[in-house]
Amino acid sequence: MTSNLTETQTVHVMLLIAGGHQCELSLPSDAPLLQDMLEAIALRSHPERSQPNKLFQIPMEDGGPTLYFPSRSIVAIATEPPVSLPEIAPETEPTQSQLAASAPIVIESKFLKIQNFLSEAENQRILNYVIENQGEFEDSRIGIDEPNYRRSKIFYYFQDFGELIKERIKQVLPEVRDHLGLPPFEISEIEAQITAHNHQHYYKAHNDNGDSETSNRIISYIYYFHREPKPFSGGQLRIYDTLKLSDTLYSMPESYTDIPPTNNSIIFFISSCCHEVRPVICPSRNFLDSRFTLNGWIRKAS
């Protein structure tokens, strides 16, 4: 599949993505991720072949968050040393044993929504606290210079409210596990952050446990709080029925569920599910009118 390369040789890859963005990484010549990307490019010359829009996830070398992008966004790949594209054989009818061996893992877009998760007083206290600490928010990042993938602001330091949400989550965890079809597990950590989405903010499709640093995230949660009446529209959480094709490759069928943000409610879903935040429309553009969430992840002890 490659030219003049040993199995252990390092390949330096320049990946060009739609929108004028690029990513550099180094991979072993036999890395499944490299082969998957080369195959995505090779399939472009075979329009007769079915080509699902797969979701790639690439962990950043500096330990930052994972880069996500769909296969249709790949414009070109440059490698040093040169690597040949894989040969694409004509499609044939697979045998039953081949189908069973290559069957993807199906992750349904299940979720649990709990209304009135906190008391009215607690809900208002969190909102007041966020408004008072507007200056502590910083632009969200995904580990690379990719401004068109995510737009929001993040606040990481809120000890009292972080402990409050974690304790309430522990109380409902058995119900959450049962609803999502998960077996009991020991918690190693519950992470929390506060996110603000204002006018034309969004977060494109991704999942929450796609690299070695996040692989033990089992359940994701999003607690909503905002001013009433709701001063924005949009901002739905879209959860896709997800097919896990390999450790680095996911496919998102056209089926999904949209969940509108509701004040003082919390959503739980499986962290492997691909999901996104739909664009927010906030006419005032006032920070106080943002779509606020206290969100995070439940990690499983190894």
C-alpha angles and dihedrals in degrees: 000000000000132000124242094339132133118224091249099043117120118238119203109215130199107195118197115202129192113273095046096284127138139191130197123205141154121231137173110259091245096047111135090222091058092048092048092053093047090050091051089056094043092053090062088078091055106064089166090067121088108250116189117201099254125196116230122200121195122186112222116243093230091062093256125136122300123271113232126193137152120250091243089063094065108108100174144339124217118192135189114231096030116260124199121231117250118259111252111220121209114270115264132182107270121229121243091254091052091050091051093047094049098038110133122231108256115219110190121215093247119158140168120220120195118192123213091016093169131029118270089251093052091046091052092045091057091048092049091047093052093048091050091050099046091130092061094066118102133191113275119246137198099198099268139057096273106133095169096061101063135012121181142097126254134207116192107176117074106118100176097050092041090058091045094055092043093054092049091049091053089054094056098034096103090055091046093050093048093049093049093044095244126145120236114279138177115256117232096178144346111215123205139185136161118237129192121200115190133170113340093355119142145146118228125223116306141129129235105233106042102128141044092267094056103027093112094058103116106168130029122203136191123193114194126212129162144139120292130266088038106256096200140049133212118027094126118168105238114201117191129210095246134208115204105210098172140337090283103027131073133171125210115206119206091262117100143141124237117209117190118219112258122189115253094009129119130210125205124192140156111281093225091063114105109238142161143194110243117226116285122225112206109168095191093051084209114147089224089063095055129127099254124196135178098208140165149126140276112226125207119227113244 
